[in-house]
C-alpha cells in the first residue's frame, strides 16, 4: 500500500492570519504519508522562497523535498511541491508549464516506493473554467504519451466546485477521479476543491480528508489523502 496526500498550505498562513510554518509542518507529520504534494508552498512574488525550509522539514515533519524549485530557498514550481519520506527513491522529476491566464504549473516525479515504481504529479489549476480544461488536457498529453507509462497519480487543488464540472471530463478515459470529501474552507468545509486522480493500474483502497484540530487552523484548505494499491495491467484492463 502507498499513501499519498495533497495539501494547499496557503504559504503557511492560517485562518488566524498568522504565518506559522511549524504549525504547517505539524500537519504534514500527522498525515504520515509516503508522498505529499503541496500547493502554495512558495511565495508567489519576489524571491519566491518557501516558508518551509528543507532542514526544518526533515527535523519537524520527516519529509524531504524533491528538488523542483529553480529558486534558492524555494520548494517547488509555481507553488507546487512534492515531499517524500526518506526511504522513497526519486528516479527523476520535471516541471510542467500549463496554459495560463495567471501563473500556473505542475510538477511530477517518478518514484520507487516499497519496490514499486510510481509516477506522482501535482498541480494547482486555474480559477477560470476554460483554462482549467486546457490545463487538464495538457497534463493528459504529458502524462500519457504511450502505453508504457508507469502507474500514475495526479493530485492537487483543482479549483473545481462541481464533481460533474465540464473541465473534469477532460480526464477521461485515462483517470478515475476520487473526491475524498469537502476540504474548503477548513473551519467549515463546503467544497471539494482538492482531488486525487489515478490511472487504471492504481486502485484507491481508501480516501479521506484530514480534519485534525491543527489542520483546521493551519490553512484555508484541509489536506486530502488516499491509500493506493498498484494493480497488474492485465487486471486493470479486464
C-alpha positions in Angstrom: 0.0 0.0 0.0 1.1 3.5 -0.8 -0.3 6.6 1.0 -0.4 9.9 -0.8 -1.8 13.3 0.3 -2.4 16.7 -1.2 -2.4 19.9 0.8 -2.8 23.6 -0.2 -0.8 25.2 2.7 -1.6 28.8 1.7 2.1 29.7 2.2 1.8 28.5 5.9 -0.7 31.3 6.7 -3.5 30.0 8.9 -7.1 31.2 9.1 -6.0 33.4 12.0 -3.9 35.4 9.5 -0.6 34.3 11.1 2.3 32.6 9.2 3.4 29.7 11.3 5.5 27.2 9.4 5.9 25.0 12.4 2.1 24.6 12.6 2.0 23.6 8.9 4.8 21.0 9.5 2.9 19.5 12.4 0.0 18.8 10.0 2.5 17.2 7.5 3.8 14.9 10.2 0.2 14.0 11.2 -0.5 12.8 7.6 2.3 10.2 7.8 2.4 9.6 4.0 4.9 8.1 1.6 4.4 11.1 -0.7 2.9 14.5 0.0 2.1 17.1 -2.7 1.8 20.8 -1.6 0.2 23.8 -3.3 1.0 27.4 -2.5 4.3 26.1 -1.0 6.3 29.2 -2.1 5.7 32.9 -2.0 4.2 34.0 -5.3 6.3 37.1 -5.9 9.8 38.4 -5.2 12.3 35.7 -4.4 9.6 33.0 -4.3 11.1 31.4 -1.2 9.1 28.9 0.9 8.2 29.4 4.5 9.1 25.7 4.9 12.8 25.3 4.9 14.3 22.0 3.8 16.3 21.4 7.0 13.3 22.1 9.2 11.1 19.8 7.1 13.4 16.9 7.8 13.6 17.6 11.5 9.9 18.6 12.1 8.0 16.6 9.6 10.2 13.7 8.4 9.9 14.6 4.7 12.5 15.7 2.2 11.6 17.8 -0.9 12.1 16.6 -4.5 14.4 19.4 -5.8 12.0 21.1 -8.2 12.5 24.7 -7.4 14.6 26.9 -9.7 14.8 29.5 -6.9 17.1 29.4 -3.9 15.0 28.8 -0.8 12.0 27.6 -2.8 10.3 24.2 -2.7 8.5 23.9 -6.0 7.3 25.2 -9.3 4.5 27.8 -9.3 4.0 26.8 -5.7 3.6 23.1 -6.4 6.0 20.9 -4.4 6.4 17.1 -3.8 7.7 15.8 -0.5 8.8 12.2 0.1 9.8 10.1 3.1 13.5 9.2 3.5 13.0 5.7 2.2 11.4 6.8 -1.1 13.8 6.7 -4.1 13.5 9.6 -6.5 14.4 8.4 -10.0 13.7 11.6 -12.0 11.5 14.7 -11.9 10.2 17.6 -14.1 8.3 20.8 -14.1 5.4 21.3 -16.4 4.2 24.6 -18.0 0.5 24.8 -18.3 -1.8 27.1 -20.5 -2.5 30.0 -18.2 -4.1 33.3 -17.7 -2.3 33.7 -14.4 0.9 31.9 -13.3 0.2 28.2 -13.1 2.1 24.9 -13.5 2.5 21.3 -12.4 5.3 19.1 -11.2 5.9 15.4 -11.5 8.3 12.8 -10.1 9.0 9.2 -10.8 9.5 7.3 -7.5 10.2 3.9 -6.2 8.1 3.1 -3.1 8.3 -0.3 -1.4 9.9 -1.7 -4.6 7.1 -0.3 -6.8 7.7 2.3 -9.5 5.0 5.0 -9.5 4.7 8.5 -11.0 3.3 11.3 -9.0 2.1 14.6 -10.5 0.7 17.6 -8.6 -0.9 20.8 -9.8 -3.0 23.8 -8.8 -5.4 24.7 -11.6 -6.8 28.0 -12.8 -9.7 29.8 -11.2 -11.1 30.2 -14.8 -13.0 27.1 -16.2 -11.8 27.2 -19.8 -8.2 27.4 -18.6 -8.8 24.5 -16.1 -9.9 22.4 -19.0 -7.0 23.4 -21.2 -4.6 22.6 -18.3 -6.1 19.2 -17.8 -5.8 18.4 -21.5 -2.2 19.5 -21.4 -1.5 17.2 -18.4 -3.1 14.3 -20.2 -0.8 14.8 -23.2 2.3 14.8 -21.0 1.4 12.1 -18.5 0.2 9.5 -21.1 2.5 9.7 -24.1 2.5 5.9 -24.6 1.2 2.6 -23.0 4.5 2.1 -21.1 3.7 5.0 -18.7 4.1 3.8 -15.1 1.1 3.8 -12.7 0.3 7.5 -12.2 -1.5 9.5 -9.6 -2.3 13.2 -10.1 -3.3 15.3 -7.1 -4.0 18.9 -6.3 -6.2 21.8 -5.8 -8.3 21.7 -9.0 -10.4 24.8 -8.1 -13.5 23.0 -9.5 -16.5 23.1 -7.2 -18.6 20.5 -9.0 -17.9 16.8 -9.4 -19.6 17.0 -12.8 -17.9 20.2 -13.9 -17.1 20.3 -17.6 -13.3 20.7 -17.1 -13.1 17.4 -15.2 -14.4 15.5 -18.2 -11.0 16.1 -19.9 -9.5 13.4 -17.6 -11.4 10.6 -19.3 -10.6 7.9 -20.3 -7.2 7.9 -18.6 -8.1 8.6 -15.0 -10.5 7.8 -12.2 -11.3 10.9 -10.2 -11.6 10.4 -6.4 -13.1 13.2 -4.3 -12.1 12.4 -0.8 -14.6 14.9 0.7 -15.2 18.5 1.5 -11.9 20.3 2.2 -12.5 24.1 1.8 -12.7 26.3 3.7 -11.1 24.4 6.5 -13.1 25.6 9.6 -16.5 24.7 8.0 -15.7 22.9 4.6 -18.4 23.1 2.0 -16.4 22.5 -1.2 -14.4 19.6 -2.6 -11.7 21.5 -4.4 -8.9 19.0 -3.7 -9.0 15.7 -5.6 -7.0 12.6 -6.4 -6.9 11.2 -10.0 -5.5 7.7 -10.6 -4.5 5.8 -13.8 -6.2 2.4 -14.5 -3.5 0.4 -12.9 -3.9 2.1 -9.5 -6.8 1.3 -7.1 -7.9 3.6 -4.3 -8.4 1.5 -1.2 -9.5 4.3 1.0 -9.5 8.1 0.9 -10.5 10.9 3.2 -10.0 14.5 4.5 -7.6 15.1 7.4 -9.6 17.1 10.0 -7.3 17.4 13.0 -7.6 20.5 15.2 -4.3 21.8 13.9 -5.3 21.3 10.2 -8.5 23.3 10.8 -6.5 26.4 11.5 -3.2 25.9 9.7 -4.5 26.8 6.2 -7.8 27.6 4.4 -7.7 24.1 2.9 -7.8 20.7 4.7 -5.4 18.0 3.4 -6.9 15.1 1.4 -5.3 11.7 1.3 -5.6 8.2 -0.3 -4.3 4.7 0.2 -3.3 3.3 -3.2 -2.7 -0.2 -4.5 -0.8 -1.0 -7.7 -2.8 -3.4 -9.9 -1.5 -5.7 -12.6 -2.1 -4.2 -16.0 -3.9 -7.3 -17.2 -6.3 -7.0 -14.3 -6.7 -3.2 -14.9 -7.8 -3.7 -18.5 -10.0 -6.8 -17.9 
